Amino acid sequence: MTPPTSPAEEAAWRDERSRNAAHQAATIERRRAAETARARSMIAEFVAAATAVGVPTERLVARDYGGRRTYRTRLQGWYLRKNRSVAVGTDGEFYLLTTAGSLRARVVGATLEPAEPPLVLGQGARDGESIDLSEALERALRGETHRTA
């Protein structure tokens, strides 16, 4: 598209760019929602299978953003990464195991909110640090992330 030369052309150009941006944002949101739904379905299947075969759960522990301190949580579940940064709770929710440190969290434990699960854990991380959710769930089902650091 050629640059606008009159105020009317400029307004039309801005309107078209706004429509294109809105369309692109809607497309991205639909794709993200579909991926989240797929990931939630995979997690639900994992929880059912892990419960059925008796894969042991653990009390989940969160770390502060600096990674220096750990905080108890009230959650039970399965870690999905050996570094224990993400997990699936027995409630079928996906959790990022980081929290803002506080004295209250040190005393009574951290409260974590469920997060939207991605199809790739650590996407955008350095090479070798990302893993497909399906592979992470399969490893957890085999007990490969249990009690390892």
MILUM-620015 format. One record per atom (N, C-alpha, C, O): residue in one letter; x, y, z. Coordinates in pm, whole numbers, padded with zeros to 5 digits, always signed. Each point is the difference from the previous one (the first is absolute). Layout:
aXYZ
...
//
This chain:
m+00085-00117+00000
m-00085+00117+00000
m+00090+00124+00000
m+00100+00006+00072
t-00136+00089-00151
t+00079+00123-00008
t-00034+00091+00116
t-00112-00003+00051
p+00207+00083-00008
p-00026+00090+00113
p-00111+00100-00033
p-00011+00043-00115
p-00071-00007+00212
p-00110+00094-00024
p+00053+00141-00030
p+00104+00042+00051
t-00179+00028-00136
t+00042+00136-00036
t-00100+00105+00044
t+00036+00117+00007
s-00159-00154+00023
s-00100+00097+00043
s-00055-00044+00136
s+00019-00115+00040
p-00087+00206+00030
p-00059-00038+00129
p-00101-00114-00012
p-00007-00086+00088
a-00070+00084-00196
a-00098-00107-00020
a+00071-00133-00022
a-00040-00102+00056
e+00146+00102-00137
e+00076-00121-00025
e+00069-00048+00128
e+00008-00120+00027
e+00041+00216+00052
e+00065-00035+00126
e-00099-00067+00096
e+00034-00098+00066
a-00155+00152-00059
a-00102-00059+00086
a-00037-00141-00047
a-00015-00091+00082
a+00001+00073-00213
a-00033-00131-00055
a+00115-00097+00026
a-00023-00117+00033
w+00144+00165-00047
w+00119-00084+00024
w+00004-00046+00146
w+00025-00117+00028
r-00051+00211+00066
r-00004-00034+00142
r-00109-00100+00031
r+00021-00095+00075
d-00140+00115-00135
d-00112-00092+00023
d+00033-00140-00050
d-00028-00099+00068
e+00089+00091-00186
e+00037-00131-00055
e+00104-00068+00089
e-00010-00120+00026
r+00108+00194+00020
r+00102-00057+00089
r-00062-00047+00131
r+00038-00104+00052
s-00132+00181+00000
s-00069-00040+00123
s-00079-00128-00020
s+00003-00089+00085
r-00075+00078-00197
r-00076-00122-00030
r+00094-00120-00014
r-00028-00108+00051
n+00139+00128-00121
n+00097-00109-00017
n+00058-00044+00133
n+00015-00120+00026
a+00018+00215+00059
a+00055-00032+00132
a-00103-00074+00085
a+00035-00096+00069
a-00161+00139-00074
a-00105-00067+00077
a-00021-00142-00050
a-00019-00092+00079
h+00022+00075-00211
h-00016-00133-00059
h+00115-00091+00043
h-00022-00115+00038
q+00143+00166-00043
q+00117-00079+00039
q-00007-00036+00149
q+00032-00113+00037
a-00072+00207+00047
a-00012-00027+00144
a-00106-00107+00026
a+00019-00087+00085
a-00131+00094-00157
a-00106-00100+00017
a+00048-00138-00044
a-00031-00101+00064
t+00107+00096-00172
t+00054-00127-00048
t+00095-00060+00103
t-00005-00120+00029
i+00092+00202+00025
i+00095-00046+00102
i-00075-00051+00123
i+00036-00103+00056
e-00138+00175-00013
e-00078-00039+00118
e-00072-00133-00024
e-00004-00084+00089
r-00054+00065-00207
r-00066-00127-00032
r+00100-00115+00003
r-00030-00107+00053
r+00149+00128-00108
r+00104-00103-00002
r+00043-00033+00143
r+00016-00117+00036
r+00003+00220+00047
r+00042-00021+00138
r-00107-00076+00078
r+00033-00089+00079
a-00159+00125-00100
a-00110-00068+00070
a-00009-00147-00042
a-00025-00087+00084
a+00045+00060-00211
a-00003-00139-00048
a+00116-00079+00059
a-00018-00115+00040
e+00137+00175-00034
e+00115-00069+00059
e-00021-00025+00148
e+00034-00107+00050
t-00090+00204+00022
t-00028-00017+00142
t-00101-00113+00022
t+00017-00082+00091
a-00120+00078-00174
a-00101-00106+00013
a+00063-00137-00025
a-00029-00096+00071
r+00114+00088-00170
r+00069-00127-00030
r+00090-00040+00117
r+00002-00116+00040
a+00073+00212+00016
a+00088-00028+00113
a-00081-00043+00122
a+00040-00092+00071
r-00153+00156-00046
r-00084-00038+00114
r-00052-00143-00016
r-00007-00075+00098
s-00028+00038-00220
s-00047-00135-00027
s+00112-00102+00027
s-00025-00104+00059
m+00145+00135-00103
m+00114-00088+00024
m+00025-00016+00149
m+00030-00110+00048
i-00041+00219+00026
i+00022-00004+00145
i-00108-00084+00068
i+00031-00078+00091
a-00156+00093-00133
a-00108-00079+00059
a+00024-00149-00023
a-00021-00081+00090
e+00065+00045-00211
e+00031-00140-00029
e+00116-00049+00086
e-00001-00113+00049
f+00102+00199-00031
f+00115-00037+00083
f-00043-00026+00144
f+00037-00101+00058
v-00116+00192+00000
v-00042-00015+00139
v-00078-00130+00018
v+00020-00072+00098
a-00109+00042-00192
a-00076-00125+00009
a+00093-00121-00007
a-00014-00094+00078
a+00108+00096-00172
a+00092-00113-00016
a+00094-00013+00120
a+00022-00111+00049
a+00034+00222-00002
a+00093-00004+00113
a-00070-00049+00125
a+00059-00075+00079
t-00182+00116-00059
t-00077-00045+00115
t-00030-00149-00012
t+00010-00075+00098
a-00046+00032-00218
a-00036-00141-00023
a+00119-00094+00023
a-00018-00108+00056
v+00137+00148-00098
v+00115-00089+00017
v+00077+00027+00129
v+00098-00069+00029
g-00141+00167+00048
g+00060+00025+00129
g+00133+00072-00001
g+00084-00023+00087
v-00064+00111-00184
v+00123+00080+00001
v-00006+00088+00125
v-00097+00073+00019
p+00199-00080+00066
p-00006+00075+00126
p-00002+00151-00022
p+00065+00053-00091
t-00140+00014+00176
t-00003+00146-00001
t+00094+00051+00107
t+00044-00074+00087
e-00015+00202-00096
e+00083+00066+00100
e-00066+00130+00039
e-00080+00056-00075
r+00114-00008+00193
r-00038+00136+00037
r+00084+00092-00086
r+00123-00010+00002
l-00186+00098-00076
l+00072+00089-00091
l+00063+00116+00076
l-00058+00053+00095
v+00175-00016-00138
v+00077+00107+00062
v+00025+00108-00105
v+00035-00031-00114
a-00052+00155+00153
a+00025+00113-00090
a+00131+00067+00040
a+00046-00011+00113
r+00014+00080-00209
r+00122+00078+00025
r-00031+00147-00022
r-00091+00036-00074
d+00170+00049+00142
d-00015+00142-00026
d+00057+00031-00139
d+00065-00085-00061
y-00091+00205+00014
y+00042+00036-00136
y+00152-00006-00018
y+00047-00022-00111
g+00026+00040+00216
g+00146-00010-00008
g+00049-00143+00009
g+00117-00028-00027
g-00207-00065+00064
g+00037-00140+00009
g+00077-00037+00126
g+00051-00112+00011
r-00042+00205+00084
r+00081-00025+00119
r-00077-00068+00112
r+00056-00084+00071
r-00182+00118-00053
r-00078-00056+00111
r-00112-00087-00053
r-00052+00021-00109
t+00017-00120+00190
t-00114-00085-00035
t-00115+00028+00096
t+00021+00041+00114
y-00141-00066-00163
y-00122+00025+00077
y-00093-00120-00014
y-00027-00047-00110
r-00021-00001+00223
r-00098-00107-00002
r-00127+00049-00068
r-00029+00120-00001
t-00046-00213-00057
t-00133+00031-00051
t-00096-00103+00057
t+00043-00097+00063
r-00169+00116-00084
r-00099-00099+00042
r-00032-00098-00113
r-00089-00084+00014
l+00160+00096-00123
l-00028-00080-00119
l+00073-00133+00000
l+00114-00010+00044
q-00181-00091-00092
q+00059-00131-00026
q-00001-00018-00151
q-00091+00046-00068
g+00192-00112+00016
g-00001-00023-00144
g+00128-00062-00049
g+00074-00065+00075
w-00048+00087-00202
w+00113-00060-00070
w+00081+00111-00066
w-00055+00085-00070
y+00185-00086+00092
y+00089+00094-00068
y+00015-00042-00146
y+00008-00119-00030
l-00003+00215-00059
l+00015-00031-00143
l+00142+00023-00050
l+00035-00047-00109
r+00044+00117+00185
r+00140+00024-00040
r+00089-00039+00116
r-00038+00011+00117
k+00156-00057-00149
k+00093-00042+00104
k+00041+00117+00089
k+00034-00021+00116
n-00037+00144-00170
n+00034+00116+00083
n-00117+00045+00087
n+00010+00099+00073
r-00121-00171-00081
r-00117+00023+00086
r-00060+00139-00014
r-00048+00058+00098
s+00051-00005-00218
s-00052+00135-00023
s-00146+00002-00041
s-00066+00104+00010
v+00013-00217-00056
v-00141-00011-00037
v-00053-00135+00046
v+00075-00096+00015
a-00206+00091+00006
a-00060-00124+00047
a-00147-00004-00038
a-00060+00100-00040
v+00004-00219+00054
v-00144-00021-00013
v-00048-00043+00137
v+00056-00091+00061
g-00160+00157-00012
g-00057-00036+00129
g-00098-00114-00014
g-00049-00028-00109
t+00020-00037+00220
t-00101-00106-00002
t-00137+00055-00035
t-00091-00075-00034
d+00077+00208+00042
d-00124+00066-00041
d-00010+00016-00152
d-00100+00052-00050
g+00202-00098-00023
g-00002+00008-00146
g+00043+00134-00055
g-00016+00026-00120
e+00069+00059+00204
e+00044+00133-00044
e+00152+00001-00022
e+00073-00082+00056
f-00030+00175-00139
f+00141+00021-00032
f+00052+00114+00086
f-00066+00103+00012
y+00183-00119+00047
y+00056+00101+00089
y+00143+00037-00038
y+00083-00087-00027
l-00056+00217+00025
l+00136+00052-00007
l+00044+00013+00145
l-00066+00070+00078
l+00173-00133-00042
l+00039-00008+00141
l+00097+00111+00039
l+00108-00026+00052
t-00150+00148-00078
t+00074+00118+00045
t-00097+00091+00073
t-00119+00004-00030
t+00172+00067+00125
t-00084+00089+00080
t+00083+00117+00050
t+00122-00008+00010
a-00190+00115+00021
a+00067+00114+00064
a+00026-00039+00145
a-00091-00043+00070
g+00212+00057-00027
g+00032-00036+00137
g-00062+00097+00099
g-00010+00120-00026
s-00031-00174+00139
s-00053+00085+00108
s+00014-00073+00132
s+00014-00122+00003
l-00018+00196+00104
l+00005-00060+00133
l-00122-00090+00021
l+00012-00110+00054
r-00127+00158-00097
r-00123-00080+00014
r+00013-00133-00073
r-00036-00104+00054
a+00089+00106-00177
a+00018-00124-00076
a+00099-00092+00070
a-00016-00122-00004
r+00119+00179+00068
r+00096-00082+00075
r-00069-00072+00116
r+00032-00115+00030
v-00126+00183+00035
v-00064-00055+00119
v-00114-00096-00036
v-00003-00113+00049
v-00091+00157-00134
v-00119-00081-00027
v+00005-00072-00135
v-00087-00082-00028
g+00186+00111-00054
g+00011-00063-00131
g-00050+00092-00110
g-00077+00093+00025
a+00122-00120-00143
a-00038+00081-00116
a-00132-00050-00058
a-00029-00119-00002
t-00048+00214-00046
t-00124-00032-00070
t+00023+00024-00148
t+00033+00112-00041
l-00049-00215-00038
l+00022+00011-00144
l-00133-00006-00074
l-00090-00074+00038
e+00080+00151-00143
e-00117-00003-00087
e+00033-00084-00122
e+00113+00002-00048
p-00211-00078-00003
p+00025-00077-00122
p+00036+00094-00116
p-00044+00114-00005
a+00123-00166-00087
a+00039+00076-00119
a-00054-00072-00124
a-00038-00117+00007
e+00033+00188-00117
e-00041-00063-00125
e+00115-00086-00050
e+00112+00049-00017
p-00138-00176-00007
p+00109-00089-00042
p+00039+00023-00146
p-00087+00015-00085
p+00216-00014+00056
p+00046+00012-00138
p+00021-00140-00060
p+00008-00098+00073
l+00000+00091-00203
l+00032-00128-00065
l+00149-00029+00004
l+00042-00114-00015
v+00039+00219+00037
v+00145-00016+00011
v+00044+00068+00128
v-00020+00121+00017
l+00081-00197+00074
l+00052+00057+00124
l+00134+00064-00029
l+00087-00062-00060
g-00070+00185+00102
g+00126+00070-00021
g+00020+00048-00142
g+00114+00020-00043
q-00222-00001-00031
q+00013+00046-00138
q+00072+00134-00002
q-00033+00092+00075
g+00131-00081-00162
g+00079+00121-00009
g+00124-00004+00088
g+00082+00092-00002
a-00068-00199+00079
a+00118-00015+00086
a+00120-00041-00085
a-00013-00029-00119
r+00129+00027+00184
r+00121-00043-00071
r-00018-00142-00052
r-00084-00075+00050
d+00162+00039-00151
d-00008-00134-00058
d+00010-00106+00109
d+00082+00008+00091
g-00167-00108-00103
g+00002-00111+00093
g-00079+00024+00127
g-00012-00091+00082
e-00042+00211-00063
e-00074+00028+00123
e-00151-00002-00021
e-00076+00013+00097
s+00031-00029-00221
s-00143-00009-00023
s-00036-00147-00024
s+00083-00079-00045
i-00208+00046+00077
i-00047-00138-00017
i-00149+00005-00031
i-00073+00080+00058
d+00030-00165-00148
d-00143-00008-00031
d-00075-00047+00125
d+00049-00086+00074
l-00165+00142-00053
l-00082-00039+00114
l-00028-00150-00003
l+00005-00066+00103
s-00034+00013-00220
s-00030-00143-00010
s+00117-00085+00050
s-00020-00100+00069
e+00142+00138-00105
e+00118-00074+00045
e+00019+00015+00151
e+00033-00097+00067
a-00052+00217-00015
a+00014+00022+00144
a-00102-00083+00078
a+00032-00057+00104
l-00154+00051-00154
l-00104-00079+00067
l+00033-00149-00006
l-00019-00073+00097
e+00069+00029-00210
e+00039-00141-00014
e+00112-00035+00097
e-00003-00105+00063
r+00101+00192-00051
r+00110-00023+00095
r-00052-00006+00143
r+00039-00086+00079
a-00129+00179-00046
a-00057+00001+00136
a-00080-00128+00025
a+00002-00053+00111
l-00072+00005-00213
l-00077-00123+00014
l+00091-00119+00025
l-00038-00094+00070
r+00158+00098-00126
r+00098-00107+00024
r+00077+00024+00129
r+00084-00082+00038
g-00110+00193+00031
g+00068+00030+00125
g+00138+00056-00017
g+00078+00001+00096
e-00043+00047-00215
e+00135+00048-00025
e+00030+00137+00060
e+00117+00037+00010
t-00217+00037+00029
t+00027+00130+00064
t-00022-00008+00150
t+00009+00101+00070
h-00037-00219-00021
h-00026-00019+00143
h+00130-00001+00079
h+00089-00081-00026
r-00079+00171+00122
r+00114+00009+00093
r+00135+00007-00068
r+00097-00062+00044
t-00090+00139-00153
t+00129+00028-00062
t+00016+00151-00007
t-00099+00074-00004
a+00221-00028+00003
a+00020+00144-00006
a+00084+00035-00119
a+00029+00118-00023
//
